[in-house]
Amino acid sequence: MRYFLFFLALGLCSDVFSQSNVQLTTAVEVVDIGTNHITLSWETDKDCDCELLAGPASNELKRISVQTGKKQFTENIQGLSPSTLVYASVACGSGSSKVASEPQVFMTASGSTGKIKVYFNHQVNTSVSTGTNAESLFGLVDDTLIAYMNRATETMDIAIYNASASSSLSDIAAAINAAYNRGVKVRIIYESDNTNSLLPNINSNIKKLAGPTGFSYGIMHNKFVLIDANSTDVNKPIVWTGSTNWTVAQMNGADLNNVTIIQDKSLALAYTMEFEEMWGGTGLSPNTATSKFGPDKTNNTPHNFNIGGVPVECYFSPSDGVNGKIIEKVQTSTYDLEIGSMVITRSDIASAITAQHSSGVAATHMVVDDSSGTTTWSTLRNAMGSSKVRSHNGISGIMHHKFMIVDANGPLSDPMVLTGSHNWSTSAETRNDENTLVFHDATITNLFYQAFTKIFADAGGVVSVKEDSNEGQITMYPVPVSDVLTIDLGEQSNYTITLRTLTGQSVKSIRSEGRNATLDLTDVPAAAYLVSIEIGSSTRFYRVIVSR
């Protein structure tokens, strides 16, 4: 069995547990997601009693378990059905001082095929492929979208920032109308400030809702389509998303973009929750009295998914703190970091990138469309140099991607890619409607790496790969490990060996003054971890799986 590690804070405030003189030392973690169960774990600063509460709604929580006199807790919520929402909370302390956290929502796995497809509308560099070549859709993004629309038999929800009618594009409006005519329930949300010349060509009986206007609101910047999300056939729901708007330049022109297509019911249902929060309800007609956009939305969707064995995170803006997630992912990089972003105007993100580069992730490379007029551009260039930070300025089209690649060349780490519609800006963080996905998968990460190396080369850069010539001297066994991990350090010296979560949090640490060391993992929840080995001023990282 393969295990997955996700992090999900359950809204715990520091003063909540101080009332009972108990503090959480880690956020509540989702250790494993299955079709019939979810496994959670958490830690406290001292031995105490904790109970897990769970239920189908935030106001229907029941006690699942009670564990006493411990600091480390792991618990299963069992007997669930596929693609089921579960609300959970933990309460720690004793007697009347026990206080529960705010409930947070989870979702079980779907049992869908879990197929994930990634396409680019530009050339890629397959010479860096690790076995699966990235695919380019030259002039076929519109036809591919229409082919997926033609699959719809029950429902189709569309949230699109900009949709154009042009003789240079295949007739997307005709595909939408054809779906409606064969009985598909179609709903459309669009950005009100754009021309959206496609909309007049869509059947007037299809209900549409424009994003609001006003100073406090930004833009409805999503570009997703949900097909048959609620189908009883779990192999039908589709999520189409990415950075691509429905215009000539964005789909089949010079603008650089990606499309990600996921066949998974659980993820499709999460996107549907987001769509219906903007729509104002579950019906075919929008309800403007209850619809919520931008800063009016709440963090009310599940964030962690097991999609065909791939751990996936999903976040929506501005409710889910996506810029913080971007920084968090930057800070997990140990081998290399590649970024293709249209804009980076946030100084906190720029500082996180430069700090990670300075900490030893020397193989950090970036392409920004043109941020030469922003303060972050000088921050990044001054810290990393022009060989690492390149501008797309002067090259035809817009570098419209918004992706980050972590540890593409470090398979013993946690290779991941973050992508979606969210620009790295304050507006995306606080005002816009956006969506972001994080895939923890070496193959998907490499697909984006193939795209990035081509973009970076076109911008005049040469990608370098971090090397560790001494890494082969250290051997760990068995991997996966069940109880005790043995580490052959290759030579006698002083080492600090630390087991860490994939986001870098320390789980346990030992000192070794010889050649061999053992790390007792019998009390550690099954999951993926990093082992950091500090030798003098240098640190090496290795990925291990604890499996039982």
N, C-alpha and C positions, 0 to 999 in steps of 0.2 A: 504494500500500500504506500502511496506517495502522500506526503503531508505538506501542508501549505501554512505559511505564517503571514498573518495580516495584523495591522495595528488599527485599533478603533477605540478612541477615547469615549467613554460613556458619559461625557459631560460632567465629570467630577470636579467640583470646585475645591480649592485648597482648604477653605474653612468648613466644608461639609464634614470631612473626616476628622478635623481637629476637634470638633465638638465631642467626639468619642475618644480623643487622644490617640487616634490611629490615622496613618497616612498611607495612601497608595504610593508605592515606589516605582511602579510601572503602570502604563495605561492598560486597560483590559484588552487582551489580545485574542483575535480569532485564530486559533491554532489549526483548525481543520473544518472544512465545509464539505458536506456530502449531500446526497439527495434526501436523506432521512435524519440527518443530525447536524448540529453545529457544536464545536468544542471551543470553550473559552478558557482563558487563563489570566490570572492577575497576581500581583504581589503586594504585600503591605510591609511597613517598616518594623513591625513587631508581631509576635505571636498574638493571634486574636481569633475571634469567631467571625465567619463570613457566610452569607447566604446568597444564593443566586435566585433571582426572580425572573420569570419569563411568561409570555403569553401572546395571543394573536393580536392584541392591541395594547397601547400604552396604558390604558386604564383597566386592563384585564390581566394583570400580572399575578402569578401564583408562585409559591415557593417551590423551586425545583430541588434544591439540596441545601444542606447546612454542613459546613466543615469547621472544625474547632481546633484551636491551639496551634495555628500554622501561620507561616508567612507567605508560602507559595500555594496557589490554588489552581486546580484544573477541574473543569466540570463539563460534562456532555449534556446537551439538550437533545433528547432522543425522541423517536416515534413521530417524526415530522414527515411531511409529504414534499415532493419536488416542487421547486419554485414557490415556496411558502414564506411569507413574511413572519418574522419572529421578533418581538420586542423583548429586551432584556435589561436588567438592572442588577447591581450588586449592592449589598448592605453589609457593612463591617462595623465592629464594635461590640458592645455588650449592654444588655438591659435596655433601659429607656434611651440611652445615648446612641443606639444604633441608628444610623441615618442612611437612606438609600440614595444612589445616584439617579440622575435623570434617565429615563428609559431611552435606549437607542435601538435602531432597527437593523436587522440582519435579514438575509435571504438564503435559503438552501439552494443547492445546485439543481439544475433543470433536468439532466438526462438527455439534453439535446446533443446534436453531433459535435457542437463546440467548434465548428470550422471557423477559422479566422483568416480572412484574406486581406492583403495589403496591396494597393496599387499606387503607382506614381504616374503623373502626367508628363514626365520628363525622363531623360536618359539616366541610367544608373551605372554603377561600376561593379560588374559581377566578378571581377578578378579578386575581390575580397570576400566572395561568398564562401560560407562554411558548408555548403551542400545544397541549399535551396536558393535559387536565383531570384532576385527581386524582379517584379514585372512592371513594365511601363505600358500605359495605355495611350499611345500616340493617336490623338483624335478620336478616341473611343470611350472617353469617360461618360459622355451623354448616352451613348448606346448601351453601355453597361448599366447605367442607372435605369434606363427604360426596361432593360431585360429583367431587372429585379422587380420593378413595378408591375411588370406583366405576370409575375408569380403570385401577386396578391389575390386572395380569394375571399377574405373576410374583412380586414381593416387595413387602413393605411393612414398614418399620421405623419404630417410633414411640418418641419420647423425650418424655414429657410430665410437667410438674411437677404440674398439678392438673387432673383431669378429672371432671366432675360428671354425674350422671344427673338430668335434670329435665324435667318436662312442658313447661317453657318453652323447651327446646332440641329440635331435631330429633334423631333417634336415631342418634348417632354409633356407639354399640356395635353396632347392627344393621348398619351399613355395614361395620364391621370384621369381624363374623361372616360377612356375605355374601361378603366378599373371601376369607376362609378357606375357605368352603364351595365356592367356585369354583376352588380350588386355589392361591390366592396364599399364599406363605410369609410368615407374619406373626410379628413379634417386638416385644415391648413392654418398655420401661424406664420406671419411674415413681418418683416421690418417695415414700419410705416414711412420712414424717411427715404427709402429707395424707390426708384421708378417701378421696379418689378413688372416689366412689360409682359411677362408671361401670364400674369394673373387675369387680364381681360380675356384670354383665350381659354380659360378654365370654365367649365359649366357653372352657371350662376347658381344652380341648386346646391353646389358643394359649399359648405359653410367655411368661412374664413375669418380670422381674427388678426388684426394688426397690433403690433407691440405699441405700448402707450408712448405718448410724448410728454415732455416736461423736464425741468431742470434736474430733478432728483434721479431720473431714469436715463440710462445710456442707450444701448441698442440691443435688439433681439438678434444676436450674432451667431446663433446656432446654424448648422447645416446638416440636419439629420432627418432620416426617414425611418419609420417603424412599420414593418410589414407583418400582419397577422400575429401581433404580439400576444394575444390571448387565446390563440388556437389550442385546441386540445391535442393536436398533433405537435409534439414538442420539437419536431424537426422542421417546422415551418417558420417560426418567428425569426425575423431578420432585423438587425440594426445597421443602417448605413450612416456613417459619420466621417469626420475628418476635417480638413481645412478648406475644402473646395466649394466655392459658390457656383451657382448655375449660370455662369456667363461664358461668353466665348473665350475670353482671355484666361479665365480661371479653370475652365474644363479642358479646353483643347488649344489654348493659346500659349503665350510665353510665360505666364505666371506659373511659378513652381508650387505644386500642391500634392497632397496625398489623400487617399480614400481608404477607410478601413471598414470592412464588412464582417459582421459577427453573427453567426447563427446560434443563438442562445436565448431560450425563453426567459430565464431569470433576468438577464441584462435588458431584454426588450421590455419586460414589465417595469423595471426600474426607470427606464427612459419614459415609459408611458406615465408613470407617476409624476415625473417632471413636466411632461407635456400637459397633463390634465391640471396641474397646479396653475400653469399659465392659461389654459383653456377655461378654467373655472368650474370644472366638473367632468363627469364621465359621459355626458350625452353627446348627441351629434351636433347640437348647437352650442356655441360658446356662451358662458354666463359672465358678462362683464362685471356684475356685482360681486362675484367671488373670485374672479381671476386675479392672479398675483404674478407680477413680473419684477425683475431686478431686485432692488433692496427690500421689497415686500415679501419675497419668498423666504422659506425656512429650510433648514437642513433636515429634511424629512425622508430621504431616500437611503437605501442600503448602499454601502460603498465597496464591499468586498465580495468577490465572486470566484467560483471555481468553474471555469469554462473549458470543458473538455480536457481537464487536467492542468490548465494554465491559470495561475493566480492572476486575477484582473482587479484593478481598482477603478472606480467610477465616481467622478465628482462633477457637480454643477455649480456654476457661478451665478450670482455672487454669494450664495448662502454657505458654501462649503469650505471657504478659506483656501482656494486653490494656490495662490501665491506661496502660502506656507507649505503646501505639499510640494511645490516646485523646489523650494529651498531644502526641504527634507530629503528629496531625491538627490539633489546635488550633493548633499552631505554624506550620502551612502556610497558615493563613488570611491573606489580604491585603486582601480587600474587605469581607466580612461573615461573621458567625458566629452561628448560631442553635442553641439547645440545648433539647431537651425531655427532661428526665430525672426519673424518679420520685424518686431521691435522689442527692445528691452529698455523700458523707461524707469523701472523700479530699482532704486539704489540698494535695497536689501537683497534683491536677487543678484545684482552685480557683485555685491560684497561677498555673498556666499560663494559665488563662482571663483572669484579671485582668491578667497581664503582656501578653498579646496585645492586650487592650483598650487598655492604656496605651501600647502601641507604635504605635498608630494605627488599629487595626481598631475604629473607634468604633461601627460598626453591629454591635454584639454584643448579642444579646437572649437571655433565658433564661426558661423556665417550669419550676419545680420543684414537685413535688406538695405538699410541705410540709417544708422543711428549716429552719424557723424555730428549731428547738431545737438545731441543729448549729453548730459554730464556722465551718464553711465558708459558711453562710448570711450571717453578719455580714461575713465576708471579702469575699464577692461583692457584697453590697449596699453596703458602705462604699466599695468601689473603683469600682463602676459605677453606683450609684444605683438607687432604686426604680423609675424609669421603664424601666430595662433589665432588671431582675431581678424577676420576678413570681412569686407563689405561687398554686398552684391551690387552696389551703386555702379552704374556704367554698363551693366549687363542687361540685355533685353528682358523686359517683364519684371514682375515683382517676385521676390523670394518670400512667398506667402505662407510657408510652413510655420508651425508652432510646435516643434518637437525637441525632445532631449533624449540622448542615448547614454545610458550608464553601463560601464563595464562590458562593452561589446567584446573586448579582447581579454576579459577576465572571467572565463567560464566557471572558475572556482568561487567567484563572488556571486552576485545576484544580478545578472544581465537584465536590464529592463529598458523600456522605451515609454516616454510620456508624450502623448499627442492629443490633438483635438482642435477646438476653435478658439481657445483662450489665448489671446495675446498677453505678453508679459508686461502688463500695464496696470495702472491704478483703476482705470475705467473698467477693465475686465474683472478686476478683483472686487469692486464695490458697486458697479452700476449695471453692467451688461449681463444678458442671459447667454451663458456659454456652457460647453460640456468638455470634459477631459477624461481620457482613459490612460491607465498605466498597465502595461503588459509585462509580467515577470516571466520572460521566456527568451532563451538564447537565440532561437531561430527568428522570431519576430524582430528582436533587437538587431540581428544581423541584416535583415531586410532593410531596415532604416539606415544601418551603417553603410550599406551599398549605395543608397541614395545620397547620404551625406558626403561620402568621399568624392563622388562626382561633383556635387555642388561646390565643395571646398576647393577642388582642383580647378573648376571653372572660375572661381574667385581668386585664383593665383596662389593657392596654398598647397602645401604638401603635408599629408597626414603622417605623423610619427606615432609609433607604438611604444608604450612603456615596457622596458625589459628588466627582469630581475634575474641576473645570471646565477645567483646563489640559491634561487628558490628550489631547485631540484635536490638540494642537500637535505631538505626536511621531508620526512615521510610520516604519514598518519594512517593508522589502520585500527580496526576495520572501518570501511566507509561503504555504505551507511553503517552507523554505529548504533548499538542498542543500549549498552550500559557503560562501558569503559573505553575511552579513546586513548590509544597509545601513540605517543609522538616520539619519533627518532629525530633528534635535532642535528645529527650529523657530526657534531663535535662538542666537546665539553666546554660549557660557557655558562654565563648567567642570563637567564631568559625570564620574561614575564609572559605567561600564556593566559589569555582572556577569552572566554566564550561570550559572544555578543549576539544580540538579535540582529536582524538584517538592517535595522536602522541605526545600529551602532551602540545600543544600550548594553551595558555590562551585565552579564548573568552571573558569572563566577570567574575567579581569577586565582592562579597559582604561580609560585616562583619555582624555577628549576635551576639547579647549579651543576647539573651533570649533563650527560648526553641524552638520556631517556627520561620521559615524563609521562604520567598518566593523568587523565582528566575524568573524574567520576561524574557520569551523566545520568545516574539512576533516578535522580530527583528532578530531572529536566523534562518538560513536556516535549513530546515528539513534534519536530518541526525542522525547518532549515535554519542554520545559524552560520555565523562567521567566527573563525578562530583567529585572533590576532596574536602574533608573536613579536614581542619587542626585544630587540637586540641592540643595546646601546641606544643610539639616537634614531635607529631605523625600525620600521614596523612592517611586517608582512601579514597578508590576510589570506585565509583559506576558507573555502565553503565546505560545510559538512552537513549531512542529513542525519538527524536522530530519528530512527524508525523502529517501531515495535509492533 
